[in-house]
Amino acid sequence: MSEVHGHCDPAFSKVKEIIAHNITSGEELGVSFCVNIDGKNVVDLWGGYADRNRTKPWTENTITAVWSMSKCVTNLAALILIDRGLLDPSANVSNYWPEFAANGKEDVKVWHILTHSAGLPAWDAPISIDDVYNIDQANERLAGQAPWWTPGAATGYHAVTQGHLVSELVRRVTGKSVKGFISEEITGPLDAAFHIGVPEKDWPRVAELIPPPPFTPPPDFDFNCMAARAGIAPVMKAEYAETPEFSNAEMPAINGFGNARGIARVLSAISLGGTVDGRCFLSPETAQLAVREQISGTDLVLMMQSRFGMGFGIPGETGMMSWIRPDSCYWGGWGGSIAIMDVKNRVTICYAPSHMKPHSTTGDSRAESYVKAVYEAMGV
């Protein structure tokens, strides 16, 4: 069985065993996994390989693309600005970004953006990945675009656009890019390994990915449906994550890089009521917004039942991530990464793999097995 490195409290040894088994079997290429309880890392593990040829060991400092798990940190930045009174979730977006009122968006609220209900799940086609890399021009297009449905009436996963929209709000109220805000005000002070994009000096630390197989639509797939329209605007390929253009870009919804330890440290701000190691990021009341339902129903893009707090998914008895405990919020990334913030038990769980699995927009069976083992060990 493959060796797994790092710290693991003996009570959580089953988690380590499952990770080791998955590396040996090939279910994992390389992985980091962290569990923080009451501000202490009871599990901080890494193992496997940082390259597809399995010659370069995954180390304590290896980082990987976490795709949409990036939204957790980006939306934490938005919550911090809400807590400071610089953003009002009930205010019109156009209060901060006047150009955004165009084409029927004058009543779109900040909370609509944070809950994927703003009606802008993608750009109007045609648009290329190079267009999206230019965040200023991409945001100009979003500002001029008409919503695809009545804002606030339903959710429709804003896979890439949410990060761009939040970034523009951050810039309008702070004068900083969201990349800069996160680095200066969150990850820097916490010495946490997470970046939007990757500084060139850190490129050698980045793990190679095993991309998932291409999506094969079923015979009855409607190519005019909302999911299909969103999926081509732009077309996203896992291979982009290993290009300088992706690493240098600011796409705060999807181009975050980090390891489980660093991301769990950042997101424990929510699980712990706003304060990490004596540093206050949020009031307890604002932290609670993440787990308080703002909207629910069938997501028009994901085509499944969803529930959203302010900036994060929240579990339900059916639909997405029903195996996550109540009083939690979460989000994950393409290929299987996931972060879970359990405010009831003051637990933060983060999983960052490099072997991307299909049909795993927000976590998969690997994450589920690790998380269930964590709670079995806790006895809750």
N, C-alpha and C positions, 0 to 999 in steps of 0.2 A: 504494500500500500504506500502511496506517495507521502512524502514528509510534508507536514504543514507547520509553518513557523509562527512565532509570536506568542502572545499571552492568552491563556484560556483558564479561567477559574475551573477547578475540578468538577464543580457541579454542572458545568456546561460541556463536559467532555464528549457527549454524543454529537454535538454540533461539529466539533473538530473531526470526529470519526466520519461523519457524512461527507464533509468537505474533502477529506483525504480519499474516500471511496470514489467520489465524483471526479477527482483529478486522475486517479488511476484508471478509471473506466473510460475516460475521454469526455465525459459530460462537461467537465471544466477543462479549459486550457490553462488559464491563470485567474486568480481570484483574490479579492480581499473582502473580509467580512468583519463587522464590528458591532458590538452590543454595549451600549452605555446605559447604566442604571444609576440614577441619582447622581449623575456627574462623574461616575467612575466607569472605566472600560473593563467590564468583566470578560469580554471576548474581544481580542484584537489579533486577527489571524490573516495570514497570507500564504499563498503557495502556488505551485504549478510553474508555468513558464510564461515569459514575456514575449516570446516569438512563436510564430506558427511552426517552425522547425523543431521546437522543443529543445533548444540548445542553451537558451539564456534564462536563468532562474528568475522567477518573480521575487522581488525583494521588498523589504519594508518600505522603500521609497518609490516603488513602481506606481505609476498612475495610469489610468485608462479613460477612454471616452465613455461617458455615462449617459449620453444622449439626453432624453427628456427628464431624467432625474435632475438635470441642471435647473429645471423650473422650480424645484424646491428652494434652492438658494436664491434664485432671482425673485421669487415671490416673497421670501423672507425679507429681502431688501424693501419690497413694497410695503410689507407689514411694518417695518421699522419706520418708514416715512409716514405711514398712517398714525403710528404711535406718537411721532413727533408733531403731528398736526399739519404736516406739509401736504399730505394727500387725504382727501375725504372720500371714502368708498362710495358714498351716496351722491357725490357731486358729478356733474357732467364732465366727461373727458375734455370737452371743448373749453371748459374753464381754464385748463392748464395748457391746452394745445388747440388754439382757436381754429386752425385749418382743418381739424378733424371733424368739424360740424358739417362738412360738405356731404351732399348726396344722401340726406336722410339720417345722418348720425348725430344730429344735434342733441338727442336725448340719451345717447349711450353713456352709461355710468361707469365709473372706475371699477365698481364691483363686477360689472359685466365682463370686463377684460380679465379679471382675476378668477372668474368662474367659467370661462370658455363660452360665455353666452352673448358675446358682443356681435355675433353674426359675421365675423371675419376669420373663418377657420383657415383661409389660405388667400393668396393673391388671385385676382382675376387673371386667368391664363391669356396669353402665354407669359411665362416668367421662367428664367433659368436660375440655377444655383449661383451663378456669378452675379446676377441681379440682386439676389438675397444677401450675398456677402457685403454689398454696399448698403449699409444699414440706413444711411440718410436718404438715399434715393428710394429704397424699399419702403421706408416709412412715409415718404411723400405719396407713394402709390396707395398705401393703406389709408392715408388721410383723405384721398380723393375717391376712394372706392365706396360703392353702395353695399350695405349689409346683405348677406344672403338670406336672412330671415329677420323677423322682428326682434331686435335686441331685447334680451331678458325673457323671451318667451320659451326658450329651450337652450340646452347646451349643444355644442358641436365642437369637438376637440380642436383647439387652436394649436396644432402641433408645433409649428415654427413661429407663427405670427404672434403668439402671446408674448414671447420674449422680446420681440421688436417693439410691441406696443408698450410693455412695461418699461423698456429701456428709454423710450421717448418721454414717458411720464417722469422717470427718474431724472432725466436730463433737464426737463423743463423746470423742475422744482429745486434741483440742487446744482445745476450747471455741470454735473459730472455724468459721464457714461455709466451705465450700470456695471460694466466691467470694472471701471475705476472705483465706483462706490463699493462694490463687493470687496475688492482688494484692500481698499484703504480703511473701510469701516467694519468689515466682518472678518474675512479670512486672515488679513494681516495681523490685527490685534490678537486673534486666537491662534496664530501660527498653524493654520489649517491648510492641508494640501488640497486645494480646490482652486481652479482658475476657469474663467470664461475665456476660451481659447487657451493656447499654451505659449508662454514665452519661449523664444528659441533656445535659451540656455537649458530649458527643461525637456526639449525634444528627446534626448537620449533616455529619459525616464519613462517615456510613453510606451505602453504595451501594444503589440500588434493585435489586431482583431481577427477572429474567424467570422466572416459575414454569414448571415442566415441565407438559406436558399431563396431564390427569387419567388415573389408572390405569384401563385398560380390561381387565377380566379376560377370559381366554379362555373359550370356550363350556363347557369341561369343568372350570372352576375350582371347587374345593371350598370353599364359604364357611364350612365348619365346621373347616377345617384350622387348624393352629397359626398360620400366617402371617396368615390372615384374622382370627383372634381377636385377635392382637397388633396388627394394623393399625387396629383400631377402638377401642383402649383406651389413649389417646384417638385419635380421628381427627386427623391432622396436616395442616395446610394451609400452603403456602409463604407465603401472605399474612399469616400470624400474625407473621412476622419483622419486619413493618413497622408493628407496633402498639406503643403504649407499654406494654401489659401484658406482652408478650413481652420487650421491652427491659429492663423493671424486674424481671423474674422471675429466680429462680435455678433453672435447669434445666441442670445441668452437663454433661449428655450431649449437648445439642443447641443451647443458645442462646449459644454463643461467637461473638464478633465480633473480627475482626482482619485483618491483612494477612500476606502470605507472609513478609515479612522478620521481623516480630515473632514469628510462630509458629515459623519455622525457628530463630530464635535460642534460643527456649525449648527446643525439642525436640532441639537439638544436644547437650543434656546427656546424652542417651542415646547418640547416635552417637559422642561424644567420650569415653565412659567415665565420665561423671558430672560433669565439670568444664567450666565455660564462663568464659573470660576470668579464670582464676584463682579463680573462686568454685565451691566444691565443693557440688553438690546430692546426689550419689549416690556411693557407692563403685563401683569397676568391677564388683565382684561383683553388686551390686544392679542396675546398669544391664544386665548380661547376662540378668537374669530376663526382660526384655522380649522377647528373641529366643530364649529357651529354651522349647521346646514344653511346654505344660502339659496340653493336651487337643486332640484332633482328631477329625474325623468329619463326617458330614452334619449341618449346622446345621438344627435343626427349624423355624426361622422363615425363614431365608434360602433354605432348600432347596437348598443346594449344599455341596460339600466346603469345610471350613474348618479352620484351625489357629490356635491362640492361644498366645502367650506371656503373661506376666503383664501384663495390661492392654492388649495390642496384638495385632492380627492378624500372623501370619507367613506368608510365601508358601510354596506347595507347587508341585509339578510340574503338578498339575491343580487345578481349583477356582478359588477367589477369587484374583485378582491374581497369576496364575502368571507374569506378565511382570516382576514385581519380583525383584530379585536375592536369592540366598540370603544368609543372615546379616544379614537386614534385618527390621525390624518396621514396621508401618504402620497407619493407619486413615484413613478419609475420611468425607465427608459427602454427604448428599442433594444431588443436582445436579451433583456432580463434584469437589468439593474433595478434596485428599488431602495427607497428610504421610508421608514415607518416611524412616526412619532406618536407614542402612546402616552397621552397626558395623564391618564388615570394612574398608571403604574410608574410614571416618570422614566420611561424606557425609550431609547432611540436605537433603531436597528438600521444598518446600512450594508448593502451588498453590491459589489462592483465586479462583475465578471468580464472576461474578454471574449469568451465563446458565445457569440450571439445566437440565440435560438429563435425559430420562427414563432409567430403568433404569441409574442411576449411583449406587448406594448408596455405593460406595467407589471413586471414580475412574472415568474413562471413556476413550474413544479420544483425546480431547484430551490428558489427562494422560499417557496411554501414549506418545503421540508426543513430548511434551516430555521425558519421562524417558528414552526410548530415545536421543534426541538428546544428552542429557547424558552418557550412558555411552559413546556413540560418540565424543564429544569427549574423554572421559577415556581412551579406549583400553583399557577393562577390561570 
